């Protein structure tokens, strides 16, 4: 496993990614809610969902800075590449984690979702974050030249 005893996820400290023609630090705060707010993100199922999300991020070269869940939703701070859109990241994470959850926990999930193989609600929350405040950036821009 890749998490500590407080069940907080740490992959790496946020630092700039160096590419051939750019240097970037792009991060987003993402929140996924279980369909119908079902409260089953606990115990080994919760740990498995976090592991699936972690493995998906590794596969796509995204980095989980922090991840924490409550019984019916999960928060992630993800560092991503400038070529990836938030919509693509969210849909990839939700689709793959749902597939893996049903593959390994289908019997448990059938008790909650008997009409369709689902896990997450259709919506999501996403907010971009930066290392400095908006006020600092505005001040920097205003004082150029």
Phi and psi in radians as a Rosetta constraint file:
Dihedral C 1 N 2 CA 2 C 2 CIRCULARHARMONIC -2.161 0.35
Dihedral N 2 CA 2 C 2 N 3 CIRCULARHARMONIC 0.374 0.35
Dihedral C 2 N 3 CA 3 C 3 CIRCULARHARMONIC -2.198 0.35
Dihedral N 3 CA 3 C 3 N 4 CIRCULARHARMONIC 2.802 0.35
Dihedral C 3 N 4 CA 4 C 4 CIRCULARHARMONIC -1.626 0.35
Dihedral N 4 CA 4 C 4 N 5 CIRCULARHARMONIC -3.091 0.35
Dihedral C 4 N 5 CA 5 C 5 CIRCULARHARMONIC -1.148 0.35
Dihedral N 5 CA 5 C 5 N 6 CIRCULARHARMONIC -0.384 0.35
Dihedral C 5 N 6 CA 6 C 6 CIRCULARHARMONIC -1.469 0.35
Dihedral N 6 CA 6 C 6 N 7 CIRCULARHARMONIC 0.068 0.35
Dihedral C 6 N 7 CA 7 C 7 CIRCULARHARMONIC 1.072 0.35
Dihedral N 7 CA 7 C 7 N 8 CIRCULARHARMONIC 0.554 0.35
Dihedral C 7 N 8 CA 8 C 8 CIRCULARHARMONIC -1.772 0.35
Dihedral N 8 CA 8 C 8 N 9 CIRCULARHARMONIC 2.478 0.35
Dihedral C 8 N 9 CA 9 C 9 CIRCULARHARMONIC -1.764 0.35
Dihedral N 9 CA 9 C 9 N 10 CIRCULARHARMONIC 2.310 0.35
Dihedral C 9 N 10 CA 10 C 10 CIRCULARHARMONIC -2.308 0.35
Dihedral N 10 CA 10 C 10 N 11 CIRCULARHARMONIC 2.115 0.35
Dihedral C 10 N 11 CA 11 C 11 CIRCULARHARMONIC -1.805 0.35
Dihedral N 11 CA 11 C 11 N 12 CIRCULARHARMONIC -0.881 0.35
Dihedral C 11 N 12 CA 12 C 12 CIRCULARHARMONIC -2.797 0.35
Dihedral N 12 CA 12 C 12 N 13 CIRCULARHARMONIC 2.780 0.35
Dihedral C 12 N 13 CA 13 C 13 CIRCULARHARMONIC -1.268 0.35
Dihedral N 13 CA 13 C 13 N 14 CIRCULARHARMONIC 2.530 0.35
Dihedral C 13 N 14 CA 14 C 14 CIRCULARHARMONIC -1.209 0.35
Dihedral N 14 CA 14 C 14 N 15 CIRCULARHARMONIC 2.260 0.35
Dihedral C 14 N 15 CA 15 C 15 CIRCULARHARMONIC -2.593 0.35
Dihedral N 15 CA 15 C 15 N 16 CIRCULARHARMONIC 2.831 0.35
Dihedral C 15 N 16 CA 16 C 16 CIRCULARHARMONIC -1.108 0.35
Dihedral N 16 CA 16 C 16 N 17 CIRCULARHARMONIC 2.465 0.35
Dihedral C 16 N 17 CA 17 C 17 CIRCULARHARMONIC -1.657 0.35
Dihedral N 17 CA 17 C 17 N 18 CIRCULARHARMONIC 2.283 0.35
Dihedral C 17 N 18 CA 18 C 18 CIRCULARHARMONIC -1.789 0.35
Dihedral N 18 CA 18 C 18 N 19 CIRCULARHARMONIC 2.126 0.35
Dihedral C 18 N 19 CA 19 C 19 CIRCULARHARMONIC -2.025 0.35
Dihedral N 19 CA 19 C 19 N 20 CIRCULARHARMONIC 3.122 0.35
Dihedral C 19 N 20 CA 20 C 20 CIRCULARHARMONIC -1.052 0.35
Dihedral N 20 CA 20 C 20 N 21 CIRCULARHARMONIC -0.763 0.35
Dihedral C 20 N 21 CA 21 C 21 CIRCULARHARMONIC -2.131 0.35
Dihedral N 21 CA 21 C 21 N 22 CIRCULARHARMONIC 0.227 0.35
Dihedral C 21 N 22 CA 22 C 22 CIRCULARHARMONIC -2.749 0.35
Dihedral N 22 CA 22 C 22 N 23 CIRCULARHARMONIC 2.865 0.35
Dihedral C 22 N 23 CA 23 C 23 CIRCULARHARMONIC -2.283 0.35
Dihedral N 23 CA 23 C 23 N 24 CIRCULARHARMONIC 2.256 0.35
Dihedral C 23 N 24 CA 24 C 24 CIRCULARHARMONIC -2.528 0.35
Dihedral N 24 CA 24 C 24 N 25 CIRCULARHARMONIC 2.817 0.35
Dihedral C 24 N 25 CA 25 C 25 CIRCULARHARMONIC -2.538 0.35
Dihedral N 25 CA 25 C 25 N 26 CIRCULARHARMONIC 1.564 0.35
Dihedral C 25 N 26 CA 26 C 26 CIRCULARHARMONIC -1.944 0.35
Dihedral N 26 CA 26 C 26 N 27 CIRCULARHARMONIC 2.138 0.35
Dihedral C 26 N 27 CA 27 C 27 CIRCULARHARMONIC -2.360 0.35
Dihedral N 27 CA 27 C 27 N 28 CIRCULARHARMONIC 2.611 0.35
Dihedral C 27 N 28 CA 28 C 28 CIRCULARHARMONIC -2.387 0.35
Dihedral N 28 CA 28 C 28 N 29 CIRCULARHARMONIC 2.483 0.35
Dihedral C 28 N 29 CA 29 C 29 CIRCULARHARMONIC -1.617 0.35
Dihedral N 29 CA 29 C 29 N 30 CIRCULARHARMONIC 2.085 0.35
Dihedral C 29 N 30 CA 30 C 30 CIRCULARHARMONIC -2.047 0.35
Dihedral N 30 CA 30 C 30 N 31 CIRCULARHARMONIC 2.474 0.35
Dihedral C 30 N 31 CA 31 C 31 CIRCULARHARMONIC -2.286 0.35
Dihedral N 31 CA 31 C 31 N 32 CIRCULARHARMONIC 2.210 0.35
Dihedral C 31 N 32 CA 32 C 32 CIRCULARHARMONIC -1.988 0.35
Dihedral N 32 CA 32 C 32 N 33 CIRCULARHARMONIC 2.418 0.35
Dihedral C 32 N 33 CA 33 C 33 CIRCULARHARMONIC -1.982 0.35
Dihedral N 33 CA 33 C 33 N 34 CIRCULARHARMONIC 2.444 0.35
Dihedral C 33 N 34 CA 34 C 34 CIRCULARHARMONIC -1.182 0.35
Dihedral N 34 CA 34 C 34 N 35 CIRCULARHARMONIC 2.585 0.35
Dihedral C 34 N 35 CA 35 C 35 CIRCULARHARMONIC -1.012 0.35
Dihedral N 35 CA 35 C 35 N 36 CIRCULARHARMONIC 2.320 0.35
Dihedral C 35 N 36 CA 36 C 36 CIRCULARHARMONIC 1.064 0.35
Dihedral N 36 CA 36 C 36 N 37 CIRCULARHARMONIC 0.351 0.35
Dihedral C 36 N 37 CA 37 C 37 CIRCULARHARMONIC 0.940 0.35
Dihedral N 37 CA 37 C 37 N 38 CIRCULARHARMONIC 0.608 0.35
Dihedral C 37 N 38 CA 38 C 38 CIRCULARHARMONIC -1.071 0.35
Dihedral N 38 CA 38 C 38 N 39 CIRCULARHARMONIC 2.354 0.35
Dihedral C 38 N 39 CA 39 C 39 CIRCULARHARMONIC -1.750 0.35
Dihedral N 39 CA 39 C 39 N 40 CIRCULARHARMONIC 1.183 0.35
Dihedral C 39 N 40 CA 40 C 40 CIRCULARHARMONIC -2.158 0.35
Dihedral N 40 CA 40 C 40 N 41 CIRCULARHARMONIC 0.278 0.35
Dihedral C 40 N 41 CA 41 C 41 CIRCULARHARMONIC -1.462 0.35
Dihedral N 41 CA 41 C 41 N 42 CIRCULARHARMONIC 1.255 0.35
Dihedral C 41 N 42 CA 42 C 42 CIRCULARHARMONIC -2.429 0.35
Dihedral N 42 CA 42 C 42 N 43 CIRCULARHARMONIC 2.831 0.35
Dihedral C 42 N 43 CA 43 C 43 CIRCULARHARMONIC 0.996 0.35
Dihedral N 43 CA 43 C 43 N 44 CIRCULARHARMONIC -2.472 0.35
Dihedral C 43 N 44 CA 44 C 44 CIRCULARHARMONIC -1.191 0.35
Dihedral N 44 CA 44 C 44 N 45 CIRCULARHARMONIC -0.523 0.35
Dihedral C 44 N 45 CA 45 C 45 CIRCULARHARMONIC -1.127 0.35
Dihedral N 45 CA 45 C 45 N 46 CIRCULARHARMONIC -0.764 0.35
Dihedral C 45 N 46 CA 46 C 46 CIRCULARHARMONIC -1.056 0.35
Dihedral N 46 CA 46 C 46 N 47 CIRCULARHARMONIC -0.802 0.35
Dihedral C 46 N 47 CA 47 C 47 CIRCULARHARMONIC -1.090 0.35
Dihedral N 47 CA 47 C 47 N 48 CIRCULARHARMONIC -0.693 0.35
Dihedral C 47 N 48 CA 48 C 48 CIRCULARHARMONIC -1.152 0.35
Dihedral N 48 CA 48 C 48 N 49 CIRCULARHARMONIC -0.748 0.35
Dihedral C 48 N 49 CA 49 C 49 CIRCULARHARMONIC -1.044 0.35
Dihedral N 49 CA 49 C 49 N 50 CIRCULARHARMONIC -0.775 0.35
Dihedral C 49 N 50 CA 50 C 50 CIRCULARHARMONIC -1.099 0.35
Dihedral N 50 CA 50 C 50 N 51 CIRCULARHARMONIC -0.696 0.35
Dihedral C 50 N 51 CA 51 C 51 CIRCULARHARMONIC -1.126 0.35
Dihedral N 51 CA 51 C 51 N 52 CIRCULARHARMONIC -0.718 0.35
Dihedral C 51 N 52 CA 52 C 52 CIRCULARHARMONIC -1.071 0.35
Dihedral N 52 CA 52 C 52 N 53 CIRCULARHARMONIC -0.807 0.35
Dihedral C 52 N 53 CA 53 C 53 CIRCULARHARMONIC -1.082 0.35
Dihedral N 53 CA 53 C 53 N 54 CIRCULARHARMONIC -0.725 0.35
Dihedral C 53 N 54 CA 54 C 54 CIRCULARHARMONIC -1.047 0.35
Dihedral N 54 CA 54 C 54 N 55 CIRCULARHARMONIC -0.840 0.35
Dihedral C 54 N 55 CA 55 C 55 CIRCULARHARMONIC -1.121 0.35
Dihedral N 55 CA 55 C 55 N 56 CIRCULARHARMONIC -0.645 0.35
Dihedral C 55 N 56 CA 56 C 56 CIRCULARHARMONIC -1.120 0.35
Dihedral N 56 CA 56 C 56 N 57 CIRCULARHARMONIC -0.772 0.35
Dihedral C 56 N 57 CA 57 C 57 CIRCULARHARMONIC -1.079 0.35
Dihedral N 57 CA 57 C 57 N 58 CIRCULARHARMONIC -0.732 0.35
Dihedral C 57 N 58 CA 58 C 58 CIRCULARHARMONIC -1.049 0.35
Dihedral N 58 CA 58 C 58 N 59 CIRCULARHARMONIC -0.767 0.35
Dihedral C 58 N 59 CA 59 C 59 CIRCULARHARMONIC -1.054 0.35
Dihedral N 59 CA 59 C 59 N 60 CIRCULARHARMONIC -0.646 0.35
Dihedral C 59 N 60 CA 60 C 60 CIRCULARHARMONIC -1.731 0.35
Dihedral N 60 CA 60 C 60 N 61 CIRCULARHARMONIC 0.165 0.35
Dihedral C 60 N 61 CA 61 C 61 CIRCULARHARMONIC 1.107 0.35
Dihedral N 61 CA 61 C 61 N 62 CIRCULARHARMONIC 0.662 0.35
Dihedral C 61 N 62 CA 62 C 62 CIRCULARHARMONIC -1.844 0.35
Dihedral N 62 CA 62 C 62 N 63 CIRCULARHARMONIC 2.729 0.35
Dihedral C 62 N 63 CA 63 C 63 CIRCULARHARMONIC -2.153 0.35
Dihedral N 63 CA 63 C 63 N 64 CIRCULARHARMONIC 2.234 0.35
Dihedral C 63 N 64 CA 64 C 64 CIRCULARHARMONIC -1.529 0.35
Dihedral N 64 CA 64 C 64 N 65 CIRCULARHARMONIC 2.033 0.35
Dihedral C 64 N 65 CA 65 C 65 CIRCULARHARMONIC -1.443 0.35
Dihedral N 65 CA 65 C 65 N 66 CIRCULARHARMONIC -0.778 0.35
Dihedral C 65 N 66 CA 66 C 66 CIRCULARHARMONIC -2.552 0.35
Dihedral N 66 CA 66 C 66 N 67 CIRCULARHARMONIC 2.591 0.35
Dihedral C 66 N 67 CA 67 C 67 CIRCULARHARMONIC -2.596 0.35
Dihedral N 67 CA 67 C 67 N 68 CIRCULARHARMONIC 2.313 0.35
Dihedral C 67 N 68 CA 68 C 68 CIRCULARHARMONIC -2.592 0.35
Dihedral N 68 CA 68 C 68 N 69 CIRCULARHARMONIC 2.511 0.35
Dihedral C 68 N 69 CA 69 C 69 CIRCULARHARMONIC -2.175 0.35
Dihedral N 69 CA 69 C 69 N 70 CIRCULARHARMONIC 2.740 0.35
Dihedral C 69 N 70 CA 70 C 70 CIRCULARHARMONIC -1.961 0.35
Dihedral N 70 CA 70 C 70 N 71 CIRCULARHARMONIC -3.062 0.35
Dihedral C 70 N 71 CA 71 C 71 CIRCULARHARMONIC -1.159 0.35
Dihedral N 71 CA 71 C 71 N 72 CIRCULARHARMONIC -0.462 0.35
Dihedral C 71 N 72 CA 72 C 72 CIRCULARHARMONIC -2.209 0.35
Dihedral N 72 CA 72 C 72 N 73 CIRCULARHARMONIC 0.150 0.35
Dihedral C 72 N 73 CA 73 C 73 CIRCULARHARMONIC -2.753 0.35
Dihedral N 73 CA 73 C 73 N 74 CIRCULARHARMONIC 2.877 0.35
Dihedral C 73 N 74 CA 74 C 74 CIRCULARHARMONIC -2.364 0.35
Dihedral N 74 CA 74 C 74 N 75 CIRCULARHARMONIC 2.410 0.35
Dihedral C 74 N 75 CA 75 C 75 CIRCULARHARMONIC -1.876 0.35
Dihedral N 75 CA 75 C 75 N 76 CIRCULARHARMONIC 2.444 0.35
Dihedral C 75 N 76 CA 76 C 76 CIRCULARHARMONIC -2.435 0.35
Dihedral N 76 CA 76 C 76 N 77 CIRCULARHARMONIC 2.471 0.35
Dihedral C 76 N 77 CA 77 C 77 CIRCULARHARMONIC -1.930 0.35
Dihedral N 77 CA 77 C 77 N 78 CIRCULARHARMONIC 1.959 0.35
Dihedral C 77 N 78 CA 78 C 78 CIRCULARHARMONIC -2.050 0.35
Dihedral N 78 CA 78 C 78 N 79 CIRCULARHARMONIC 2.296 0.35
Dihedral C 78 N 79 CA 79 C 79 CIRCULARHARMONIC -1.681 0.35
Dihedral N 79 CA 79 C 79 N 80 CIRCULARHARMONIC 2.346 0.35
Dihedral C 79 N 80 CA 80 C 80 CIRCULARHARMONIC -2.396 0.35
Dihedral N 80 CA 80 C 80 N 81 CIRCULARHARMONIC 3.035 0.35
Dihedral C 80 N 81 CA 81 C 81 CIRCULARHARMONIC -1.601 0.35
Dihedral N 81 CA 81 C 81 N 82 CIRCULARHARMONIC 2.672 0.35
Dihedral C 81 N 82 CA 82 C 82 CIRCULARHARMONIC -1.154 0.35
Dihedral N 82 CA 82 C 82 N 83 CIRCULARHARMONIC -0.284 0.35
Dihedral C 82 N 83 CA 83 C 83 CIRCULARHARMONIC -1.474 0.35
Dihedral N 83 CA 83 C 83 N 84 CIRCULARHARMONIC -0.142 0.35
Dihedral C 83 N 84 CA 84 C 84 CIRCULARHARMONIC -1.786 0.35
Dihedral N 84 CA 84 C 84 N 85 CIRCULARHARMONIC 2.408 0.35
Dihedral C 84 N 85 CA 85 C 85 CIRCULARHARMONIC -1.639 0.35
Dihedral N 85 CA 85 C 85 N 86 CIRCULARHARMONIC 2.685 0.35
Dihedral C 85 N 86 CA 86 C 86 CIRCULARHARMONIC -1.045 0.35
Dihedral N 86 CA 86 C 86 N 87 CIRCULARHARMONIC -0.722 0.35
Dihedral C 86 N 87 CA 87 C 87 CIRCULARHARMONIC -1.032 0.35
Dihedral N 87 CA 87 C 87 N 88 CIRCULARHARMONIC -0.763 0.35
Dihedral C 87 N 88 CA 88 C 88 CIRCULARHARMONIC -1.154 0.35
Dihedral N 88 CA 88 C 88 N 89 CIRCULARHARMONIC -0.730 0.35
Dihedral C 88 N 89 CA 89 C 89 CIRCULARHARMONIC -1.069 0.35
Dihedral N 89 CA 89 C 89 N 90 CIRCULARHARMONIC -0.847 0.35
Dihedral C 89 N 90 CA 90 C 90 CIRCULARHARMONIC -1.087 0.35
Dihedral N 90 CA 90 C 90 N 91 CIRCULARHARMONIC -0.837 0.35
Dihedral C 90 N 91 CA 91 C 91 CIRCULARHARMONIC -1.134 0.35
Dihedral N 91 CA 91 C 91 N 92 CIRCULARHARMONIC -0.673 0.35
Dihedral C 91 N 92 CA 92 C 92 CIRCULARHARMONIC -1.114 0.35
Dihedral N 92 CA 92 C 92 N 93 CIRCULARHARMONIC -0.841 0.35
Dihedral C 92 N 93 CA 93 C 93 CIRCULARHARMONIC -1.085 0.35
Dihedral N 93 CA 93 C 93 N 94 CIRCULARHARMONIC -0.774 0.35
Dihedral C 93 N 94 CA 94 C 94 CIRCULARHARMONIC -1.199 0.35
Dihedral N 94 CA 94 C 94 N 95 CIRCULARHARMONIC -0.773 0.35
Dihedral C 94 N 95 CA 95 C 95 CIRCULARHARMONIC -1.135 0.35
Dihedral N 95 CA 95 C 95 N 96 CIRCULARHARMONIC -0.860 0.35
Dihedral C 95 N 96 CA 96 C 96 CIRCULARHARMONIC -1.181 0.35
Dihedral N 96 CA 96 C 96 N 97 CIRCULARHARMONIC -0.709 0.35
Dihedral C 96 N 97 CA 97 C 97 CIRCULARHARMONIC -1.192 0.35
Dihedral N 97 CA 97 C 97 N 98 CIRCULARHARMONIC -0.608 0.35
Dihedral C 97 N 98 CA 98 C 98 CIRCULARHARMONIC -1.121 0.35
Dihedral N 98 CA 98 C 98 N 99 CIRCULARHARMONIC -0.805 0.35
Dihedral C 98 N 99 CA 99 C 99 CIRCULARHARMONIC -1.007 0.35
Dihedral N 99 CA 99 C 99 N 100 CIRCULARHARMONIC -0.853 0.35
Dihedral C 99 N 100 CA 100 C 100 CIRCULARHARMONIC -1.150 0.35
Dihedral N 100 CA 100 C 100 N 101 CIRCULARHARMONIC -0.653 0.35
Dihedral C 100 N 101 CA 101 C 101 CIRCULARHARMONIC -1.101 0.35
Dihedral N 101 CA 101 C 101 N 102 CIRCULARHARMONIC -0.779 0.35
Dihedral C 101 N 102 CA 102 C 102 CIRCULARHARMONIC -1.203 0.35
Dihedral N 102 CA 102 C 102 N 103 CIRCULARHARMONIC -0.588 0.35
Dihedral C 102 N 103 CA 103 C 103 CIRCULARHARMONIC -1.124 0.35
Dihedral N 103 CA 103 C 103 N 104 CIRCULARHARMONIC -0.727 0.35
Dihedral C 103 N 104 CA 104 C 104 CIRCULARHARMONIC -1.744 0.35
Dihedral N 104 CA 104 C 104 N 105 CIRCULARHARMONIC -0.358 0.35
Dihedral C 104 N 105 CA 105 C 105 CIRCULARHARMONIC -2.290 0.35
Dihedral N 105 CA 105 C 105 N 106 CIRCULARHARMONIC 0.511 0.35
Dihedral C 105 N 106 CA 106 C 106 CIRCULARHARMONIC -0.979 0.35
Dihedral N 106 CA 106 C 106 N 107 CIRCULARHARMONIC -0.715 0.35
Dihedral C 106 N 107 CA 107 C 107 CIRCULARHARMONIC -1.082 0.35
Dihedral N 107 CA 107 C 107 N 108 CIRCULARHARMONIC -0.726 0.35
Dihedral C 107 N 108 CA 108 C 108 CIRCULARHARMONIC -1.209 0.35
Dihedral N 108 CA 108 C 108 N 109 CIRCULARHARMONIC -0.747 0.35
Dihedral C 108 N 109 CA 109 C 109 CIRCULARHARMONIC -1.202 0.35
Dihedral N 109 CA 109 C 109 N 110 CIRCULARHARMONIC -0.529 0.35
Dihedral C 109 N 110 CA 110 C 110 CIRCULARHARMONIC -1.056 0.35
Dihedral N 110 CA 110 C 110 N 111 CIRCULARHARMONIC -0.498 0.35
Dihedral C 110 N 111 CA 111 C 111 CIRCULARHARMONIC -1.200 0.35
Dihedral N 111 CA 111 C 111 N 112 CIRCULARHARMONIC -0.463 0.35
Dihedral C 111 N 112 CA 112 C 112 CIRCULARHARMONIC -1.765 0.35
Dihedral N 112 CA 112 C 112 N 113 CIRCULARHARMONIC -0.630 0.35
Dihedral C 112 N 113 CA 113 C 113 CIRCULARHARMONIC -2.199 0.35
Dihedral N 113 CA 113 C 113 N 114 CIRCULARHARMONIC 1.437 0.35
Dihedral C 113 N 114 CA 114 C 114 CIRCULARHARMONIC -1.542 0.35
Dihedral N 114 CA 114 C 114 N 115 CIRCULARHARMONIC -0.194 0.35
Dihedral C 114 N 115 CA 115 C 115 CIRCULARHARMONIC -1.621 0.35
Dihedral N 115 CA 115 C 115 N 116 CIRCULARHARMONIC -0.607 0.35
Dihedral C 115 N 116 CA 116 C 116 CIRCULARHARMONIC -2.519 0.35
Dihedral N 116 CA 116 C 116 N 117 CIRCULARHARMONIC 2.740 0.35
Dihedral C 116 N 117 CA 117 C 117 CIRCULARHARMONIC -1.533 0.35
Dihedral N 117 CA 117 C 117 N 118 CIRCULARHARMONIC 1.600 0.35
Dihedral C 117 N 118 CA 118 C 118 CIRCULARHARMONIC -2.275 0.35
Dihedral N 118 CA 118 C 118 N 119 CIRCULARHARMONIC 2.919 0.35
Dihedral C 118 N 119 CA 119 C 119 CIRCULARHARMONIC -2.503 0.35
Dihedral N 119 CA 119 C 119 N 120 CIRCULARHARMONIC -0.807 0.35
Dihedral C 119 N 120 CA 120 C 120 CIRCULARHARMONIC -1.814 0.35
Dihedral N 120 CA 120 C 120 N 121 CIRCULARHARMONIC 2.638 0.35
Dihedral C 120 N 121 CA 121 C 121 CIRCULARHARMONIC -1.197 0.35
Dihedral N 121 CA 121 C 121 N 122 CIRCULARHARMONIC 2.864 0.35
Dihedral C 121 N 122 CA 122 C 122 CIRCULARHARMONIC -1.161 0.35
Dihedral N 122 CA 122 C 122 N 123 CIRCULARHARMONIC -0.578 0.35
Dihedral C 122 N 123 CA 123 C 123 CIRCULARHARMONIC -1.525 0.35
Dihedral N 123 CA 123 C 123 N 124 CIRCULARHARMONIC 3.097 0.35
Dihedral C 123 N 124 CA 124 C 124 CIRCULARHARMONIC -2.808 0.35
Dihedral N 124 CA 124 C 124 N 125 CIRCULARHARMONIC 2.871 0.35
Dihedral C 124 N 125 CA 125 C 125 CIRCULARHARMONIC -1.949 0.35
Dihedral N 125 CA 125 C 125 N 126 CIRCULARHARMONIC 2.373 0.35
Dihedral C 125 N 126 CA 126 C 126 CIRCULARHARMONIC -2.472 0.35
Dihedral N 126 CA 126 C 126 N 127 CIRCULARHARMONIC 2.346 0.35
Dihedral C 126 N 127 CA 127 C 127 CIRCULARHARMONIC -2.449 0.35
Dihedral N 127 CA 127 C 127 N 128 CIRCULARHARMONIC 2.287 0.35
Dihedral C 127 N 128 CA 128 C 128 CIRCULARHARMONIC -1.354 0.35
Dihedral N 128 CA 128 C 128 N 129 CIRCULARHARMONIC 2.610 0.35
Dihedral C 128 N 129 CA 129 C 129 CIRCULARHARMONIC -2.300 0.35
Dihedral N 129 CA 129 C 129 N 130 CIRCULARHARMONIC 2.828 0.35
Dihedral C 129 N 130 CA 130 C 130 CIRCULARHARMONIC -2.397 0.35
Dihedral N 130 CA 130 C 130 N 131 CIRCULARHARMONIC 3.077 0.35
Dihedral C 130 N 131 CA 131 C 131 CIRCULARHARMONIC -1.500 0.35
Dihedral N 131 CA 131 C 131 N 132 CIRCULARHARMONIC -0.290 0.35
Dihedral C 131 N 132 CA 132 C 132 CIRCULARHARMONIC -2.248 0.35
Dihedral N 132 CA 132 C 132 N 133 CIRCULARHARMONIC 2.847 0.35
Dihedral C 132 N 133 CA 133 C 133 CIRCULARHARMONIC -1.355 0.35
Dihedral N 133 CA 133 C 133 N 134 CIRCULARHARMONIC 2.850 0.35
Dihedral C 133 N 134 CA 134 C 134 CIRCULARHARMONIC -1.062 0.35
Dihedral N 134 CA 134 C 134 N 135 CIRCULARHARMONIC -0.697 0.35
Dihedral C 134 N 135 CA 135 C 135 CIRCULARHARMONIC -1.066 0.35
Dihedral N 135 CA 135 C 135 N 136 CIRCULARHARMONIC -0.709 0.35
Dihedral C 135 N 136 CA 136 C 136 CIRCULARHARMONIC -1.112 0.35
Dihedral N 136 CA 136 C 136 N 137 CIRCULARHARMONIC -0.757 0.35
Dihedral C 136 N 137 CA 137 C 137 CIRCULARHARMONIC -1.140 0.35
Dihedral N 137 CA 137 C 137 N 138 CIRCULARHARMONIC -0.773 0.35
Dihedral C 137 N 138 CA 138 C 138 CIRCULARHARMONIC -1.035 0.35
Dihedral N 138 CA 138 C 138 N 139 CIRCULARHARMONIC -0.748 0.35
Dihedral C 138 N 139 CA 139 C 139 CIRCULARHARMONIC -1.092 0.35
Dihedral N 139 CA 139 C 139 N 140 CIRCULARHARMONIC -0.756 0.35
Dihedral C 139 N 140 CA 140 C 140 CIRCULARHARMONIC -1.048 0.35
Dihedral N 140 CA 140 C 140 N 141 CIRCULARHARMONIC -0.812 0.35
Dihedral C 140 N 141 CA 141 C 141 CIRCULARHARMONIC -1.139 0.35
Dihedral N 141 CA 141 C 141 N 142 CIRCULARHARMONIC -0.766 0.35
Dihedral C 141 N 142 CA 142 C 142 CIRCULARHARMONIC -1.094 0.35
Dihedral N 142 CA 142 C 142 N 143 CIRCULARHARMONIC -0.511 0.35
Dihedral C 142 N 143 CA 143 C 143 CIRCULARHARMONIC -1.763 0.35
Dihedral N 143 CA 143 C 143 N 144 CIRCULARHARMONIC 0.336 0.35
Dihedral C 143 N 144 CA 144 C 144 CIRCULARHARMONIC -1.423 0.35
Dihedral N 144 CA 144 C 144 N 145 CIRCULARHARMONIC 2.551 0.35
